[in-house]
Amino acid sequence: MKITRIRTTPLAVPFHETHVTWTGAYQAKSTLLIEVFTDQGIVGLGEAPGIPLPEIIQMVVHEFEEYLIGADPFAINAIHERCLASQPEVGLAAMTWDRFRNLANAALAGIDMALWDIVGKATRRPLHQLLGGALRDRISMYAWIHRKDTAAMVADALDFKARGFNVFYLKIGIGRSRDRRDLAALREALGEEVLIRGDANGAWTATQAIQEIRELEPFRLDWVEQPVTEEDFDGFENVARAVATPLCIDQGAYTNVLAHEALRRRLADVICSDVHRIGGIAPFREMAAMARHAHMQVCRHAGPEFGISATAHLHVIATIPNLAPGNQTYATTIADDIVNEPTADFRKDCLAVPDAPGIGVTLNYDKVAKYAGMYREMRKGSYRLVAPQ
């Protein structure tokens, strides 16, 4: 079997409601659909969340295309290494893609996903079986509480709790008094038994983080995710030594080199990452193994993604022994999807691990066309950043 061509399509799908972080508020999310075609008619599906823009990731995917065309799709490791060792065609002597890991990782992860999908379809095996087999048949997920009016947040949280969710997640760092007000209301409404997590997305300096997290201690957060910027390992360490609340590192561990450093320095209690951030399925599992040896849990991070990535991650994290409860998903936040299979079919707070060959999803090409059009409109300004809240 040989790879014959690659097709990429930038897409955007709206959120159910405005998505608020400390950086602003968003109406839609974008991704890059990757289709890898073979001479035997098998097509592998991959996805690369469009951060900062799908066209940038699209460019990198097609930079890697020469290392895929004519290659055996089963040779995933060799393809991965050849791509990383290659040089961007911009005249940068001795500057391989290994020097631009954030972009290379996003593109490689989408390609990697499509190649594993081909292997699974060709062997008629679900992805998790190709990785050694699932350790669980259902994955515990979180309930994402969007930031808005406090009463509406409480109503959303109580609805999730009634459906069986036990782990609740919200963005913090939006405003000191607002964070305290909303967390106090959520803790009072939900009770003491549930887990509440706050994600600051690097909103604070180390000094601010220490002060803010200490002020939030009465609300007994399960952990605070990425309190400082991703490059501030010293600041992260200062926060970790100064607060009682557990910490989770996310953006600060986007390569396995950085993950190893975070583990070595015991910066956090949990690593939150995903296949896209770390550069593929094998690197993600390597990171999880490192965390296990350090007696730390791994939580699946969710970037802006659709059903291909969401389903692929279920396969992958089903094989991770040290998986935390309450893994992340965008499945409850988007208004539609591009796959035919349901990706938010919750049983209480769990999603089932698929058993169809490969990733186990098929494309709805009418929706692909629709949301490719929406992305074009978004680039014109129809779905740009809206006013911060």
N, C-alpha and C positions, 0 to 999 in steps of 0.2 A: 504494500500500500504506500502511496506517495501523496504528499500535499500538492495540490494543483493551483490553488489561489486563495486569497484572503479578501474578505469584504468587511468593511467597517461602516457603521452608521451612527452618527450622534443623535441622541434622543433626549426628550424631556417629558416628564409626567408631573402633573400638579399634585401638591399635597392636599389632603382633606381640609386642612386649615393652615394658616400661616405658621411657619416654623421659625421660632425665635431663639436666638443665642445672644451672647453679649456683643457680638459683632454686628447684629442687625436682624432683620426678619426676611424670610424667603417664601415665595409662592410656589415654587416648583423645584425639581431636582433634575440633574442631567446625568447621562451615562453614555458610554460608547459600547454599542453592540459589535461583537467580533464573531464572524463566521469563517471557519476554516474548512475548505472543501478538499475532498480527496478523489483519487481516480477510481475508487470503488463506490462512489455515490454517497458515502457517509459524510455528514456535515457536523462538525463540532461547534458548539455554542459557547461563547465566552463573553465576559462583560468587564469593563473597566470604568468604575465611577469617575465622572467627569470633573475632577478637581485638578487644576483650577478651571480648565475648559476641556471638553471632549476633543476638540480639534488638536490640542497640544498632544494628548495621549495618542490620538489617531496618527499624528505625524511620526511618533516614535514606533508605533506598531508597524507602519510601512517602512521605516528605516530597518526594522528587523526582518522584513518580508523576504529578502534574498536568502536568509538563513533557514527559511521555512519551505520555500518552493522547491519541490523535488525531494524533500527530506521525508524520512519515515516518521509518521506521527507518534509511533511508539518510543522514539528516541528522545524523550522529553528532557532528560538531563543534558544530553549533548547539545540540543537546541538552546537550552537555557544558557549554557556556558558560552556557546558561540556568540549569542546575542550580547551578553554582558561584556565579552572581550572585544566586540567590534567598536569602531570609531564612528561618531556622528559625521555626516558628510558636510561639515562646515569648516573644514580646514584646521581643526584643532589637533595638532600633532601630539601623539601620546596621550590624548584625552579619550579614554574609552567610556562606554556607557556605564561602566562600574563607578565612574566619578559623578554620575548624575542619577543616583539611586532612587530618588523619589519618583522621577519620571519613568526610569527604566523599570522599577518595581511595578508601577501601575500597569504599564503596557505588557510586561512579561506575565503578570498574574492573569490578565485577560486571555492571553495566548495560551498559557499553561492550562487554564480552565477548559478551553476549547479542545486542547490535545487530549486531556484526560476524558473528556466527553466522547471523543472519537474512539479511544481505547475501550471505554466501557461499552459503547454501542457495538464495536467490532467483536468483542468477546462476550457480549450479552450479559455483562455483569454490572451491577450498580457501583458507583464510584467508591463507596465505603468498603466494598469487598476487595477492590484493587489495592486499597491502603491497608489491608490486613484484617478488616472486619470491624463492624460497629460494636462498641461496648455498651450501647444503650439504644433502644428503639424510639425514644422520644427525647426531645431536647427542651429543657426548661428555659423559658424566655422572659424578658421583662415587660412591664407595661410602661410605655413612654407617656408621661404627662406633659403636654405642651404648656408653655408659659402663656398665661392670659389672665383674665380676671380670677381672683382667688376662689370665689364661689364656683366658677365654672371648672377650675382645676380640681377642686374637691369632688364635684359631681362626676367628672371623668374618672377620677381615682376610685370612687366608690363603685362605679359601673364596672371597672376592671376587676375590683376585688370580688364583686358578686359573681363574675365569670370565672373566678378561681385563681387570679393572679396574686402572687405573693411578693414579687420584687417590683419596685417602682423607681422610675428614673426621671430626672428632670435636669434641665440646664440651670446652672447657677452662675454667679458672677455678674448678674444682670443689674444688680443694685442691692446695696447692703440691707436696707430696711425691707425692700421687697422680698429678698431671699428669706429673711427671718420670718416675715409675715406669712409667706406661702408655705414654708416648711412647718411652721407651728400649726397652721390649719390642717395640713396634710397629716401630720403625726397625730393630732387630736382626732381626726375623722377616721383614720385607718387603724388606730390602735398600736399597741406595742409589739405585736407579733410579726408584722410585715417588715421587709427590708426596704429602706429608702436610700437611693444613691444620688449624688449630685455630681454633675460634670461641668467643671469650670472652663474647659477648653483653653487653658493657659491664660485666663483672664487677669491673673494677679501677679505682682512681684512676690518674692519670697516673704517679705515683711508683711505685705497685705494678706497673703494667703494664711500666714500664721494667725493674724488677728481675726480674719474672717472665719476660719475653720474653728477656732476656739469659741467664737460667738455662736456657732451653729451646733456646738456640742450638746446642748439640751435636747436637740431633736434626734440624737442618736443615729446619725447617718452610718450606713453600712460601710461606705467608703466615699471619698472625694476623688474624682478622676481628674488627672492632669491639672493640678492647681496652678502651675507656672508654665512658662513657654517651653517648647520642646527642647531647645538648646541649653536650657539653664539647669544642668545636672547638679551643680553646686547649690543652687537655690532650692531645688527639689530635695536635696539631702538635708538642708537646713530646716525645711518644713517638716520632713519626716521625723527629725529628731526633736521637734518642738511641739508637736500636736499628738493628742491621744487617738484621734480618729484615723482609721486605716486609710491608706492612699492607694490609688490605682494609677499606673503609668500607661499612657496611650500614645500620643503623638511623639513622645520622647523615645520610643522604641520602634522606629519604623524600619530598622535593619537589624539583623541578628547581631552585628557588632555592637550596636547601641543597646540591644536587649541584654547582651552579655554584660555590658558595663553596668546597666541598671541592676541586674541581678547581683553582680559582684559587690556593688556598693549598698545593696539592700535598700534601694531608694523607695520601694513600694511593697505592698503586701500582695498585689495582684498585677498581672500584665494583661492589658486589654489590647488585642490586635486582630488583624484579619489577613486573609490571603493577599488582598490588594496592597496593603501597606507594606507587608514584609517581602513581597515579590514572588509569590507562588505557593502552591500546596506543600511541596517538600520543605521550603524554608519555614513555613508556618509550623509544621510539625516538629522541625528542629528546634524552633523557639520554645514550643510547648514542652519538649523534652528537657531543655535547659532549665526551664522554670520548675519542672517536676523534681529535678535533682537538687534544686534550691528550696524544695518544699513550699513552692508557691503555686497558686491556682492561675489558670488562664481563663479569661472571659472573652467571648467572641465580640469583636468590635463591628459595628455596622456603619459603613459609609453610605453615601447616597447610592442606592442600588435598586435593581429590579429583581424579577423572579429568577433569572439565571444564577446570579451571584448568591441570592438568598438561599436557593435550594442547594447549590454546590457546597455552601458553608455547612449546611446541616449534615451532609455526608462527612465532611472533614472533621468537624468537632465531635461527631459521634465516635470517632476513633481516639479521642484525647482522654487519657485516664484522669488528669488533674483539671477537669473542666469545672468551672464555677457554675452555680445556679444563676438563673436570670440573665441569659445571654441576650445580646442586642439584636434588634431587627428593625428594619424600616417597613415591615409588612403591614403594620397597623397605621402607617402614616400617609401612604400614597393612595390616590383616588382610583388608580387603575394600574394595569401591568401589561407587559408585552408577551407573556406566555399564556398558554391555554389552561395550564394546571393551576389550581388554587394555591397560593403561597401564604395565606393567612388562615388556614383551616385549623384553628386552635382547639385543643381539648383541654379545658381549663387553661393552664399557662404553658402548655407544651405544644410543640410541633413534631409531627411524625418524621422519622428518617425515611426518605424515599427508597423504594426497592426496584424501580425501573432501571433499565440499562443506562450507563453513563450518568449524567447529572439527573436525567429523568424528566426534562421539560421539553416542550415543543413551542415554536414561535407562532404567534398569531400575526400574520403578515399585514392584515388590515390595520391592526393596532401599531405595528412597527411604522407603517406609512403615516398614520395619524400623528404619532408622537415624534417622528422625524420632522414633520411639518411644524409641530409645536416648538421643537427646538429652534427651527429657523426663525419662528416668530419671537422666541425668547431672545435670540441674538439681535433682533431688531429693537428690543427694548420692552416688549409686551410683558415679560416675566422677569424683569430685573429686580435687584435688591429694592425692597420697599423700606419705608421709614422705620428706624429702630424704635423699639417699644420699651 
